[in-house]
Amino acid sequence: MWTKTRSLMLSRILVAGLFFLLCVLVICIPFIAKWFDAISVGKGLIKGSVTVPVCIMLYICDIFAFAAVISLNRLLGNINRDSVFTEENTRCLRIISWSCVFAGITFAVFSVWRFEFLFAAFFACFLGLVMRVLKNVFEKAVEIKSENDFTI
Amino acid sequence: MAIMVNLDVMMAKRKISSNELAEKVGITPANLSILKTGKAKAVRFSTLDKICEALDCQPGDILEHV
């Protein structure tokens, strides 16, 4: 039977899986960059090998991804403890949102080597915007809950 | 906030303890403490009605705009 607890458990497992994947990515970044350089046929303002720029870009984005995943894990942990509309959860959503935006900026900067990175930049910024709106909703919900809690 | 709660003054006048008032009104002592210390953001009419009944006073005796 599918329950809320199991759904939450699945989310936590997926987040843990993503964390593991990011750890693997840290080790594999040089190989991925070389492979991308070999198969990439795109163009950019700067010509030549993209191994080093892709390496740097992935390392930077990995930091933002780690920040987002750790915040996601903390958020799910709080939800598991029935502590949903709190300041800490709003902070987690803010971190996730900014991580996405900064990753988007990173992709945009590195699009001078390959224009296709602009697509990734757009999607990362779009996700960041969605998370920001969600953060605003949460912020308002925290305020309403606080008002409700202090209504005697 | 511009609204002051003078509940402790009325309680002292009526010589009633916090626990006794909380029991009469039907709220927890913790919530009564929130009300007394001015941390409350709103008071329900039903709660105000019960407090006025328990202390035999008017809402204006408890709430004051400063």
Backbone of each chain as ProteinMPNN parsed JSONL, in Angstrom:
{"seq_chain_A": "MWTKTRSLMLSRILVAGLFFLLCVLVICIPFIAKWFDAISVGKGLIKGSVTVPVCIMLYICDIFAFAAVISLNRLLGNINRDSVFTEENTRCLRIISWSCVFAGITFAVFSVWRFEFLFAAFFACFLGLVMRVLKNVFEKAVEIKSENDFTI", "coords_chain_A": {"N_chain_A": [[0.848, -1.206, 0.0], [0.55, 2.203, -0.873], [1.794, 4.844, 0.943], [1.988, 8.067, 2.686], [4.294, 8.147, 4.185], [5.882, 6.269, 2.93], [6.201, 7.487, 0.488], [7.681, 9.706, 1.198], [9.925, 8.406, 2.115], [10.835, 7.284, -0.286], [11.527, 9.629, -1.626], [13.656, 10.459, -0.011], [15.44, 8.381, -0.406], [15.95, 8.711, -3.11], [17.191, 11.201, -3.04], [19.435, 10.552, -1.555], [20.591, 8.805, -3.373], [21.149, 10.574, -5.447], [23.044, 12.144, -4.193], [25.099, 10.302, -3.925], [25.606, 9.876, -6.626], [26.586, 12.393, -7.326], [28.938, 12.379, -5.873], [30.317, 10.392, -7.24], [30.486, 11.666, -9.655], [32.284, 13.731, -9.107], [34.691, 12.384, -9.065], [34.759, 11.41, -11.64], [34.758, 13.596, -13.337], [37.041, 14.616, -14.959], [37.232, 12.604, -16.925], [34.687, 12.672, -18.066], [34.751, 15.225, -19.125], [36.77, 14.973, -21.058], [35.585, 13.073, -22.722], [33.351, 14.536, -23.546], [34.601, 16.532, -24.967], [35.583, 15.051, -27.074], [33.26, 14.165, -28.402], [31.785, 16.438, -28.852], [30.334, 18.696, -31.111], [29.559, 21.213, -31.306], [29.566, 24.89, -31.494], [31.437, 27.8, -30.39], [32.321, 31.011, -28.988], [34.976, 30.968, -28.312], [37.423, 29.054, -29.71], [38.76, 25.671, -29.996], [40.05, 23.092, -27.717], [37.745, 21.821, -25.276], [38.095, 20.581, -22.919], [39.357, 21.425, -20.464], [37.82, 23.824, -19.742], [35.226, 22.627, -19.481], [35.719, 20.834, -17.45], [36.298, 22.595, -15.294], [33.841, 23.954, -15.196], [32.056, 21.86, -14.548], [33.048, 21.135, -12.028], [32.529, 23.45, -10.55], [29.733, 23.592, -10.781], [29.12, 21.242, -9.498], [29.614, 21.817, -6.836], [27.498, 23.6, -6.277], [25.426, 21.831, -6.743], [25.835, 19.98, -4.696], [25.311, 21.607, -2.47], [22.597, 22.111, -2.914], [21.509, 19.512, -2.794], [22.144, 18.718, -0.186], [20.62, 20.569, 1.212], [18.096, 19.792, 0.324], [17.944, 17.272, 1.504], [17.959, 17.989, 4.201], [15.585, 19.395, 4.295], [13.708, 17.375, 3.692], [14.142, 15.769, 5.903], [13.211, 17.432, 7.963], [10.514, 17.599, 7.222], [9.819, 15.0, 7.63], [9.906, 14.949, 10.379], [7.615, 16.221, 10.975], [7.832, 18.948, 10.938], [7.108, 21.352, 9.15], [6.325, 24.034, 8.074], [8.567, 26.057, 8.655], [11.165, 28.404, 9.588], [13.659, 27.383, 8.981], [13.194, 25.582, 6.902], [12.408, 27.331, 4.919], [14.797, 28.64, 4.545], [16.305, 26.522, 3.514], [15.022, 26.144, 1.035], [15.644, 28.586, -0.102], [18.412, 28.359, -0.364], [18.528, 26.239, -2.212], [17.29, 27.441, -4.389], [19.049, 29.608, -4.975], [21.344, 28.131, -5.534], [20.617, 26.858, -7.91], [20.331, 29.102, -9.565], [22.949, 30.163, -9.529], [24.315, 28.02, -10.663], [23.2, 28.149, -13.167], [24.187, 30.634, -13.998], [26.876, 29.975, -14.104], [26.864, 28.073, -16.177], [26.063, 29.773, -18.215], [28.24, 31.53, -18.394], [30.242, 29.757, -19.238], [29.315, 29.184, -21.705], [30.592, 30.481, -23.691], [32.444, 28.83, -24.759], [30.987, 26.676, -25.742], [27.962, 27.029, -27.302], [25.713, 25.526, -26.683], [25.564, 25.204, -23.982], [24.024, 27.232, -23.094], [21.399, 26.415, -23.115], [21.293, 24.69, -20.915], [21.866, 26.59, -19.013], [19.58, 28.191, -19.164], [17.558, 26.387, -18.321], [18.449, 25.792, -15.726], [18.307, 28.318, -14.502], [15.585, 28.748, -14.788], [14.55, 26.722, -13.157], [15.586, 27.613, -10.77], [14.109, 29.946, -10.489], [11.531, 28.905, -10.175], [11.887, 27.56, -7.755], [12.35, 29.726, -6.173], [9.909, 31.058, -6.168], [8.44, 29.117, -4.866], [9.739, 29.23, -2.437], [8.938, 31.758, -1.608], [6.214, 31.282, -1.255], [6.338, 29.475, 0.846], [7.477, 31.099, 2.787], [5.417, 32.895, 3.264], [3.531, 31.11, 4.204], [4.73, 30.293, 6.582], [4.525, 32.651, 8.008], [1.722, 32.922, 8.191], [1.139, 30.623, 9.643], [2.459, 31.172, 12.015], [0.94, 33.34, 12.896], [-1.473, 32.072, 13.249], [-0.791, 30.245, 15.231], [-0.358, 31.943, 17.327], [-2.833, 32.907, 17.891], [-5.17, 33.251, 20.249]], "CA_chain_A": [[0.0, 0.0, 0.0], [1.348, 3.421, -0.98], [1.433, 5.807, 1.992], [2.786, 9.308, 2.683], [5.599, 7.815, 4.764], [6.662, 5.581, 1.894], [6.525, 8.492, -0.536], [8.774, 10.491, 1.777], [11.074, 7.504, 2.145], [11.319, 7.206, -1.665], [12.207, 10.909, -1.906], [14.932, 10.47, 0.711], [16.319, 7.418, -1.084], [16.364, 9.349, -4.368], [18.147, 12.264, -2.698], [20.681, 9.864, -1.182], [21.131, 8.314, -4.648], [21.689, 11.736, -6.162], [24.263, 12.525, -3.468], [26.095, 9.303, -4.317], [25.907, 10.165, -8.025], [27.431, 13.597, -7.341], [30.266, 11.967, -5.383], [30.934, 9.668, -8.356], [30.749, 12.682, -10.685], [33.503, 14.458, -8.724], [35.84, 11.562, -9.475], [34.727, 11.168, -13.098], [34.689, 14.845, -14.13], [38.047, 14.713, -16.029], [36.899, 11.654, -18.005], [33.482, 13.194, -18.737], [35.188, 16.398, -19.904], [37.506, 14.458, -22.241], [34.593, 12.424, -23.586], [32.545, 15.614, -24.135], [35.471, 17.2, -25.959], [35.703, 14.153, -28.234], [32.004, 14.01, -29.159], [31.141, 17.742, -29.046], [30.476, 19.273, -32.453], [29.007, 22.567, -31.203], [30.481, 26.019, -31.687], [31.436, 28.826, -29.366], [33.143, 32.183, -29.341], [36.375, 30.548, -28.175], [37.638, 27.771, -30.399], [39.769, 24.795, -29.407], [39.619, 22.037, -26.805], [36.878, 22.279, -24.177], [38.295, 19.686, -21.773], [39.616, 22.176, -19.22], [36.638, 24.615, -19.332], [34.127, 21.743, -19.024], [36.161, 20.331, -16.139], [36.097, 23.67, -14.309], [32.403, 24.207, -15.107], [31.41, 20.766, -13.805], [33.456, 21.201, -10.611], [31.785, 24.56, -9.922], [28.317, 23.196, -10.699], [29.023, 20.156, -8.51], [29.526, 22.467, -5.509], [26.111, 24.071, -6.138], [24.562, 20.649, -6.673], [25.989, 19.44, -3.334], [24.583, 22.518, -1.568], [21.163, 21.896, -3.138], [21.119, 18.173, -2.329], [22.208, 18.719, 1.284], [19.433, 21.316, 1.657], [16.94, 18.925, 0.061], [17.952, 16.224, 2.52], [17.561, 18.628, 5.459], [14.165, 19.718, 4.121], [12.948, 16.127, 3.819], [14.279, 15.357, 7.313], [12.29, 18.267, 8.745], [9.144, 17.19, 6.891], [9.656, 13.709, 8.304], [9.68, 15.23, 11.813], [6.384, 17.035, 11.013], [8.154, 20.363, 11.107], [7.062, 21.745, 7.73], [6.389, 25.479, 7.807], [9.514, 26.675, 9.587], [12.173, 29.311, 9.005], [14.778, 26.582, 8.467], [12.804, 25.046, 5.593], [12.447, 28.458, 3.976], [16.222, 28.854, 4.265], [16.718, 25.42, 2.622], [14.508, 26.442, -0.305], [16.408, 29.729, -0.614], [19.725, 27.828, -0.777], [18.313, 25.462, -3.445], [17.001, 28.399, -5.454], [20.283, 30.316, -5.346], [22.256, 27.144, -6.138], [20.196, 26.69, -9.308], [20.635, 30.341, -10.299], [24.411, 30.265, -9.686], [24.699, 26.998, -11.648], [22.777, 28.723, -14.454], [25.162, 31.684, -14.353], [28.111, 29.26, -14.474], [26.648, 27.525, -17.539], [26.015, 30.912, -19.156], [29.62, 32.018, -18.575], [31.018, 28.778, -20.005], [28.734, 29.01, -23.043], [31.499, 31.077, -24.682], [33.157, 27.716, -25.403], [29.962, 25.922, -26.496], [26.687, 27.729, -27.148], [24.642, 24.646, -26.176], [25.464, 25.354, -22.517], [22.992, 28.244, -22.808], [20.151, 25.693, -22.82], [21.416, 24.261, -19.516], [21.779, 27.817, -18.2], [18.173, 28.596, -19.136], [16.787, 25.464, -17.485], [18.882, 25.95, -14.326], [17.738, 29.581, -14.015], [14.134, 28.554, -14.699], [14.329, 25.922, -11.944], [15.88, 28.53, -9.664], [12.969, 30.858, -10.366], [10.421, 28.104, -9.616], [12.202, 27.331, -6.345], [12.239, 31.022, -5.491], [8.468, 31.28, -5.953], [8.073, 28.146, -3.817], [10.296, 29.778, -1.189], [8.055, 32.872, -1.224], [4.97, 30.675, -0.75], [6.694, 28.909, 2.154], [7.705, 32.231, 3.693], [4.084, 33.405, 3.614], [2.887, 30.065, 5.004], [5.344, 30.36, 7.921], [3.942, 33.839, 8.645], [0.32, 32.616, 8.511], [1.146, 29.623, 10.714], [2.847, 31.871, 13.244], [-0.227, 34.123, 13.31], [-2.474, 31.103, 13.705], [-0.309, 29.679, 16.503], [-0.453, 32.959, 18.378], [-4.217, 33.358, 18.061], [-5.668, 32.557, 21.444]], "C_chain_A": [[0.884, 1.256, 0.0], [0.895, 4.441, 0.064], [2.331, 7.041, 1.874], [4.201, 9.03, 3.187], [6.495, 7.158, 3.714], [7.085, 6.549, 0.796], [7.719, 9.334, -0.079], [10.077, 9.682, 1.79], [11.694, 7.405, 0.745], [12.084, 8.476, -2.032], [13.582, 10.932, -1.252], [15.941, 9.517, 0.059], [16.857, 8.035, -2.382], [17.399, 10.445, -4.124], [19.498, 11.647, -2.318], [21.387, 9.337, -2.428], [21.802, 9.425, -5.438], [23.009, 12.195, -5.531], [25.417, 11.592, -3.866], [26.581, 9.562, -5.751], [26.837, 11.379, -8.146], [28.85, 13.28, -6.874], [31.032, 11.26, -6.501], [31.36, 10.669, -9.44], [32.048, 13.447, -10.393], [34.749, 13.708, -9.223], [35.929, 11.488, -11.012], [34.774, 12.432, -13.957], [35.763, 14.927, -15.239], [37.744, 13.809, -17.223], [35.688, 12.156, -18.81], [33.867, 14.372, -19.644], [35.906, 15.97, -21.184], [36.541, 13.862, -23.25], [33.748, 13.495, -24.293], [33.328, 16.322, -25.238], [35.547, 16.372, -27.248], [34.423, 14.128, -29.061], [31.365, 15.359, -29.525], [31.409, 18.285, -30.453], [29.974, 20.727, -32.467], [30.062, 23.639, -31.411], [30.388, 26.971, -30.508], [32.281, 29.998, -29.807], [34.619, 31.831, -29.286], [36.524, 29.17, -28.8], [38.678, 26.934, -29.637], [39.171, 23.779, -28.457], [38.778, 22.6, -25.655], [37.071, 21.426, -22.91], [38.447, 20.466, -20.463], [38.406, 23.039, -18.809], [35.487, 23.754, -18.814], [34.447, 21.177, -17.65], [35.846, 21.362, -15.052], [34.594, 23.908, -14.085], [31.706, 23.123, -14.278], [31.787, 20.785, -12.323], [32.676, 22.303, -9.885], [30.319, 24.162, -9.718], [28.108, 22.094, -9.662], [28.897, 20.742, -7.092], [28.093, 22.937, -5.267], [25.143, 22.895, -5.993], [24.631, 20.024, -5.276], [25.191, 20.289, -2.338], [23.085, 22.28, -1.675], [20.714, 20.551, -2.565], [21.146, 18.096, -0.804], [20.981, 19.456, 1.851], [18.166, 20.497, 1.455], [16.805, 17.854, 1.138], [17.478, 16.784, 3.869], [16.057, 18.936, 5.443], [13.302, 18.465, 4.316], [12.99, 15.599, 5.255], [13.318, 16.126, 8.201], [10.836, 17.873, 8.489], [8.827, 15.867, 7.585], [9.354, 13.883, 9.793], [8.446, 16.108, 12.021], [6.645, 18.504, 11.287], [8.27, 20.947, 9.695], [7.252, 23.246, 7.517], [7.26, 26.174, 8.845], [10.5, 27.565, 8.824], [13.295, 28.513, 8.345], [14.451, 26.029, 7.076], [12.808, 26.135, 4.521], [13.888, 28.717, 3.557], [16.747, 27.778, 3.298], [16.28, 25.709, 1.187], [15.26, 27.608, -0.938], [17.77, 29.254, -1.133], [19.593, 27.076, -2.108], [18.114, 26.412, -4.632], [18.27, 29.113, -5.93], [21.3, 29.383, -5.993], [21.934, 26.964, -7.607], [20.575, 27.923, -10.133], [22.145, 30.453, -10.548], [24.926, 29.222, -10.69], [24.358, 27.507, -13.051], [23.75, 29.781, -14.933], [26.472, 31.04, -14.822], [28.009, 28.706, -15.901], [26.693, 28.654, -18.571], [27.422, 31.43, -19.447], [30.41, 31.06, -19.472], [30.424, 28.511, -21.396], [29.582, 29.719, -24.101], [32.331, 29.996, -25.382], [32.203, 26.889, -26.27], [28.604, 26.585, -26.23], [25.587, 26.851, -26.537], [24.505, 24.714, -24.641], [24.403, 26.387, -22.128], [21.649, 27.586, -22.491], [20.147, 25.258, -21.347], [21.271, 25.464, -18.594], [20.331, 28.253, -18.051], [17.376, 27.701, -18.195], [17.158, 25.597, -16.004], [18.285, 27.234, -13.732], [16.224, 29.475, -13.859], [13.781, 27.782, -13.431], [14.561, 26.782, -10.697], [14.727, 29.477, -9.404], [11.774, 30.136, -9.734], [10.641, 27.895, -8.111], [12.046, 28.615, -5.538], [10.772, 31.342, -5.173], [7.978, 30.362, -4.831], [8.546, 28.64, -2.451], [9.409, 30.923, -0.678], [6.741, 32.35, -0.644], [5.205, 30.142, 0.666], [6.83, 30.017, 3.197], [6.364, 32.774, 4.205], [3.372, 32.401, 4.521], [3.42, 30.06, 6.433], [4.717, 31.514, 8.704], [2.502, 33.557, 9.093], [0.237, 31.623, 9.668], [1.475, 30.269, 12.063], [1.67, 32.679, 13.8], [-1.297, 33.21, 13.893], [-2.096, 30.53, 15.068], [-0.476, 30.665, 17.651], [-1.842, 33.613, 18.434], [-4.825, 32.545, 19.193], [-7.198, 32.588, 21.464]], "O_chain_A": [[1.839, 1.357, 0.771], [-0.264, 4.855, 0.064], [3.283, 7.073, 1.095], [5.175, 9.595, 2.69], [7.689, 7.444, 3.62], [8.182, 6.446, 0.247], [8.63, 9.632, -0.851], [11.161, 10.198, 1.517], [12.916, 7.437, 0.597], [13.141, 8.42, -2.661], [14.558, 11.37, -1.861], [17.134, 9.809, -0.014], [18.036, 7.907, -2.712], [18.353, 10.601, -4.887], [20.556, 12.145, -2.704], [22.611, 9.405, -2.538], [22.873, 9.243, -6.017], [23.952, 12.577, -6.224], [26.541, 12.03, -4.109], [27.772, 9.484, -6.051], [27.756, 11.388, -8.964], [29.828, 13.82, -7.391], [32.226, 11.489, -6.694], [32.423, 10.546, -10.05], [32.81, 13.769, -11.305], [35.705, 14.3, -9.723], [37.015, 11.502, -11.592], [34.825, 12.34, -15.184], [35.424, 15.28, -16.369], [37.963, 14.184, -18.375], [35.658, 12.082, -20.039], [33.379, 14.499, -20.767], [35.679, 16.533, -22.254], [36.645, 14.097, -24.454], [33.462, 13.381, -25.485], [32.788, 16.662, -26.291], [35.572, 16.913, -28.353], [34.485, 14.076, -30.289], [30.506, 15.419, -30.405], [32.549, 18.327, -30.916], [29.969, 21.381, -33.51], [31.259, 23.365, -31.493], [29.425, 26.963, -29.741], [32.886, 29.973, -30.879], [35.418, 32.314, -30.089], [35.812, 28.233, -28.437], [39.376, 27.435, -28.754], [37.953, 23.615, -28.388], [39.045, 23.683, -25.134], [36.305, 21.541, -21.954], [37.752, 20.197, -19.483], [37.999, 22.996, -17.648], [34.844, 24.105, -17.824], [33.571, 21.054, -16.794], [35.22, 21.052, -14.038], [34.136, 24.045, -12.951], [30.875, 23.422, -13.42], [30.956, 20.491, -11.464], [32.223, 22.117, -8.756], [29.744, 24.361, -8.648], [27.056, 22.018, -9.027], [28.158, 20.215, -6.259], [27.533, 22.71, -4.195], [24.179, 22.953, -5.23], [23.613, 19.591, -4.735], [24.488, 19.76, -1.477], [22.38, 22.248, -0.666], [19.664, 20.462, -1.928], [20.27, 17.479, -0.198], [20.386, 19.023, 2.837], [17.272, 20.501, 2.301], [15.709, 17.566, 1.619], [16.705, 16.145, 4.583], [15.359, 18.76, 6.441], [12.293, 18.5, 5.019], [12.007, 15.055, 5.758], [12.683, 15.552, 9.086], [10.027, 17.818, 9.415], [7.713, 15.649, 8.063], [8.642, 13.077, 10.392], [8.248, 16.67, 13.098], [5.783, 19.214, 11.804], [9.356, 21.029, 9.123], [8.206, 23.678, 6.871], [6.762, 26.794, 9.784], [10.639, 27.483, 7.604], [13.816, 28.898, 7.298], [15.304, 26.007, 6.189], [13.163, 25.889, 3.369], [14.175, 28.976, 2.389], [17.524, 28.071, 2.389], [17.055, 25.545, 0.244], [15.488, 27.629, -2.147], [18.227, 29.681, -2.194], [20.414, 27.239, -3.011], [18.677, 26.224, -5.711], [18.53, 29.208, -7.13], [22.035, 29.789, -6.893], [22.828, 26.92, -8.451], [21.074, 27.805, -11.252], [22.568, 30.799, -11.651], [25.844, 29.493, -11.464], [25.126, 27.322, -13.996], [24.101, 29.833, -16.112], [27.091, 31.483, -15.789], [28.925, 28.846, -16.711], [27.277, 28.514, -19.646], [27.759, 31.731, -20.592], [31.152, 31.493, -20.354], [30.962, 27.715, -22.166], [29.316, 29.571, -25.294], [32.86, 30.224, -26.47], [32.55, 26.461, -27.371], [28.162, 26.687, -25.085], [24.64, 27.367, -25.942], [23.477, 24.336, -24.079], [23.941, 26.418, -20.987], [20.858, 28.113, -21.709], [19.158, 25.426, -20.632], [20.643, 25.383, -17.539], [19.896, 28.636, -16.965], [16.607, 28.192, -17.368], [16.29, 25.525, -15.134], [17.813, 27.233, -12.595], [15.646, 30.033, -12.926], [12.841, 28.134, -12.718], [13.831, 26.687, -9.71], [14.4, 29.78, -8.256], [11.093, 30.686, -8.869], [9.719, 28.032, -7.307], [11.659, 28.588, -4.369], [10.436, 31.819, -4.089], [7.206, 30.774, -3.964], [7.852, 28.492, -1.445], [9.162, 31.043, 0.522], [6.219, 32.896, 0.327], [4.382, 30.333, 1.562], [6.363, 29.891, 4.329], [6.197, 33.067, 5.389], [2.7, 32.781, 5.479], [2.666, 29.85, 7.382], [4.416, 31.387, 9.891], [2.106, 33.897, 10.208], [-0.609, 31.75, 10.553], [0.87, 29.966, 13.091], [1.432, 32.703, 15.007], [-1.939, 33.532, 14.893], [-2.944, 30.35, 15.942], [-0.704, 30.274, 18.796], [-2.003, 34.718, 18.953], [-4.973, 31.326, 19.105], [-7.814, 32.057, 22.388]]}, "seq_chain_B": "MAIMVNLDVMMAKRKISSNELAEKVGITPANLSILKTGKAKAVRFSTLDKICEALDCQPGDILEHV", "coords_chain_B": {"N_chain_B": [[3.492, 46.358, 19.387], [0.414, 48.223, 19.038], [-1.661, 47.581, 20.637], [-2.341, 46.931, 23.96], [-2.28, 44.375, 26.439], [-3.984, 44.136, 29.339], [-4.278, 42.062, 31.12], [-3.086, 40.896, 33.368], [-3.391, 42.898, 35.282], [-6.157, 43.014, 35.691], [-6.489, 40.433, 36.619], [-5.115, 40.543, 39.0], [-6.706, 42.377, 40.343], [-9.054, 40.916, 40.614], [-8.108, 38.895, 42.076], [-7.225, 36.34, 41.116], [-5.673, 33.346, 40.071], [-3.301, 32.399, 37.463], [-3.511, 29.742, 36.562], [-6.039, 29.087, 37.48], [-7.667, 30.863, 36.057], [-7.073, 30.069, 33.445], [-8.173, 27.543, 33.46], [-10.891, 28.157, 33.877], [-11.46, 29.606, 31.564], [-10.843, 27.826, 29.624], [-8.497, 27.439, 28.208], [-5.023, 26.647, 27.625], [-2.502, 26.977, 30.212], [-0.134, 27.845, 29.075], [-0.948, 29.161, 26.748], [-2.385, 31.202, 27.916], [-0.344, 32.538, 29.139], [0.999, 33.488, 26.887], [-0.853, 35.318, 26.032], [-0.894, 37.076, 28.207], [1.682, 38.101, 28.217], [1.714, 39.609, 25.986], [2.406, 38.522, 23.57], [0.652, 37.397, 21.861], [-0.985, 37.312, 18.677], [-3.548, 37.601, 17.885], [-6.893, 37.607, 19.258], [-9.534, 35.43, 19.857], [-13.065, 36.093, 19.582], [-14.632, 34.399, 21.101], [-12.867, 33.507, 23.078], [-12.285, 35.916, 24.309], [-14.788, 36.571, 25.27], [-15.169, 34.544, 27.17], [-13.107, 35.147, 28.952], [-13.876, 37.683, 29.848], [-16.202, 36.968, 31.092], [-15.25, 35.281, 33.105], [-13.669, 37.044, 34.573], [-15.407, 39.003, 35.145], [-15.705, 41.499, 33.718], [-15.265, 44.166, 31.237], [-14.382, 44.037, 27.705], [-12.752, 46.248, 27.18], [-11.494, 46.671, 29.571], [-9.498, 44.88, 29.569], [-8.138, 45.049, 27.158], [-6.174, 47.579, 25.647], [-5.611, 50.491, 23.715], [-2.616, 51.919, 22.775]], "CA_chain_B": [[2.107, 46.503, 18.899], [-0.301, 49.338, 19.669], [-2.673, 47.057, 21.567], [-1.745, 46.38, 25.191], [-3.167, 43.46, 27.158], [-3.867, 44.384, 30.787], [-4.904, 40.902, 31.765], [-2.51, 40.687, 34.714], [-3.967, 43.915, 36.187], [-7.512, 42.547, 36.036], [-6.35, 39.203, 37.41], [-4.708, 40.971, 40.34], [-7.892, 42.997, 40.946], [-10.027, 39.845, 40.942], [-7.354, 37.93, 42.902], [-7.371, 35.019, 40.474], [-4.366, 32.875, 39.567], [-3.243, 32.076, 36.024], [-4.028, 28.387, 36.339], [-7.483, 29.107, 37.717], [-8.288, 31.56, 34.929], [-6.921, 29.208, 32.264], [-9.155, 26.453, 33.593], [-12.231, 28.718, 33.695], [-11.61, 30.044, 30.173], [-10.714, 26.641, 28.773], [-7.27, 27.477, 27.399], [-3.881, 26.114, 28.37], [-1.73, 28.029, 30.908], [0.881, 28.36, 28.131], [-1.618, 30.147, 25.878], [-2.723, 32.366, 28.752], [0.921, 33.251, 29.319], [1.234, 34.207, 25.608], [-1.788, 36.45, 26.045], [-0.482, 38.017, 29.264], [2.956, 38.753, 27.884], [1.532, 40.428, 24.785], [2.98, 37.868, 22.382], [-0.454, 36.94, 21.007], [-1.203, 38.146, 17.494], [-5.002, 37.809, 17.772], [-7.706, 36.967, 20.302], [-10.854, 35.077, 19.334], [-14.178, 36.667, 20.353], [-15.097, 33.382, 22.058], [-11.92, 33.526, 24.201], [-12.478, 37.198, 24.994], [-16.078, 36.433, 25.961], [-14.969, 33.697, 28.358], [-12.23, 35.876, 29.889], [-14.701, 38.732, 30.447], [-17.148, 36.283, 31.981], [-14.502, 34.77, 34.264], [-13.139, 38.167, 35.378], [-16.523, 39.923, 35.325], [-15.241, 42.81, 33.249], [-15.526, 44.489, 29.836], [-13.156, 43.872, 26.881], [-11.92, 47.444, 27.315], [-10.702, 46.586, 30.809], [-8.362, 43.981, 29.304], [-7.385, 45.545, 25.99], [-6.003, 49.039, 25.62], [-4.839, 50.986, 22.567], [-1.653, 52.954, 23.225]], "C_chain_B": [[1.391, 47.593, 19.671], [-1.371, 48.871, 20.649], [-1.963, 46.439, 22.776], [-2.757, 45.489, 25.885], [-2.942, 43.663, 28.658], [-4.502, 43.252, 31.602], [-4.396, 40.716, 33.191], [-3.075, 41.688, 35.737], [-5.347, 43.462, 36.658], [-7.456, 41.301, 36.909], [-5.979, 39.532, 38.85], [-5.903, 41.587, 41.077], [-8.899, 41.941, 41.423], [-9.402, 38.759, 41.817], [-7.534, 36.488, 42.374], [-6.012, 34.595, 39.895], [-4.456, 32.504, 38.078], [-3.869, 30.717, 35.73], [-5.543, 28.345, 36.473], [-8.215, 29.745, 36.534], [-8.231, 30.699, 33.663], [-7.956, 28.09, 32.278], [-10.578, 26.958, 33.33], [-12.505, 29.073, 32.229], [-11.551, 28.85, 29.205], [-9.548, 26.732, 27.808], [-6.112, 26.953, 28.253], [-3.159, 27.268, 29.091], [-0.669, 28.656, 29.992], [0.279, 29.423, 27.227], [-2.006, 31.4, 26.666], [-1.482, 33.227, 28.982], [1.26, 34.071, 28.065], [0.384, 35.473, 25.566], [-1.335, 37.528, 27.036], [0.776, 38.792, 28.887], [2.884, 39.591, 26.609], [2.129, 39.829, 23.532], [1.898, 37.425, 21.401], [-0.656, 37.893, 19.833], [-2.681, 38.431, 17.292], [-5.701, 37.103, 18.922], [-9.074, 36.669, 19.699], [-11.93, 35.73, 20.205], [-14.641, 35.693, 21.428], [-14.189, 33.362, 23.293], [-12.127, 34.791, 25.032], [-13.756, 37.161, 25.828], [-15.902, 35.648, 27.26], [-14.114, 34.408, 29.405], [-13.062, 36.946, 30.619], [-15.693, 38.135, 31.444], [-16.443, 35.847, 33.268], [-14.032, 35.909, 35.167], [-14.211, 39.214, 35.692], [-16.103, 41.357, 34.954], [-15.618, 43.017, 31.781], [-14.236, 44.281, 29.017], [-12.199, 45.054, 27.011], [-11.078, 47.458, 28.577], [-9.432, 45.752, 30.582], [-7.481, 44.516, 28.174], [-7.344, 47.073, 25.981], [-5.182, 49.443, 24.4], [-3.919, 52.107, 23.024], [-0.99, 53.633, 22.036]], "O_chain_B": [[1.72, 47.861, 20.826], [-1.922, 49.672, 21.404], [-1.114, 45.559, 22.641], [-3.948, 45.8, 25.92], [-1.859, 43.398, 29.178], [-5.16, 43.472, 32.619], [-5.166, 40.418, 34.105], [-3.219, 41.361, 36.915], [-5.667, 43.516, 37.845], [-8.266, 41.131, 37.821], [-6.454, 38.899, 39.792], [-6.094, 41.357, 42.271], [-9.504, 42.067, 42.488], [-10.079, 37.824, 42.244], [-7.936, 35.577, 43.097], [-5.301, 35.407, 39.303], [-5.542, 32.325, 37.526], [-4.643, 30.558, 34.786], [-6.239, 27.678, 35.708], [-9.238, 29.241, 36.071], [-9.202, 30.609, 32.912], [-8.535, 27.741, 31.249], [-11.37, 26.296, 32.66], [-13.608, 28.877, 31.719], [-12.134, 28.877, 28.121], [-9.598, 26.172, 26.713], [-6.236, 26.837, 29.473], [-3.202, 28.408, 28.627], [-0.348, 29.838, 30.115], [0.899, 30.454, 26.965], [-1.96, 32.514, 26.145], [-1.549, 34.456, 29.015], [1.744, 35.199, 28.163], [0.827, 36.537, 25.134], [-1.384, 38.723, 26.745], [0.914, 39.976, 29.196], [3.87, 40.206, 26.203], [2.34, 40.529, 22.542], [2.191, 37.115, 20.246], [-0.519, 39.109, 19.968], [-3.041, 39.389, 16.609], [-5.186, 36.139, 19.488], [-9.701, 37.545, 19.102], [-11.743, 35.902, 21.409], [-14.999, 36.102, 22.533], [-14.67, 33.219, 24.417], [-12.144, 34.759, 26.262], [-13.791, 37.66, 26.953], [-16.415, 36.035, 28.31], [-14.368, 34.287, 30.603], [-12.967, 37.097, 31.837], [-15.979, 38.718, 32.49], [-16.966, 36.02, 34.368], [-14.0, 35.759, 36.389], [-13.958, 40.182, 36.409], [-16.148, 42.276, 35.772], [-16.22, 42.141, 31.16], [-13.135, 44.342, 29.564], [-10.981, 44.883, 26.959], [-10.072, 48.164, 28.656], [-8.439, 45.894, 31.295], [-6.253, 44.443, 28.229], [-8.332, 47.751, 26.265], [-4.173, 48.809, 24.088], [-4.364, 53.109, 23.583], [-0.158, 54.522, 22.219]]}, "name": "protein", "num_of_chains": 2, "seq": "MWTKTRSLMLSRILVAGLFFLLCVLVICIPFIAKWFDAISVGKGLIKGSVTVPVCIMLYICDIFAFAAVISLNRLLGNINRDSVFTEENTRCLRIISWSCVFAGITFAVFSVWRFEFLFAAFFACFLGLVMRVLKNVFEKAVEIKSENDFTIMAIMVNLDVMMAKRKISSNELAEKVGITPANLSILKTGKAKAVRFSTLDKICEALDCQPGDILEHV"}
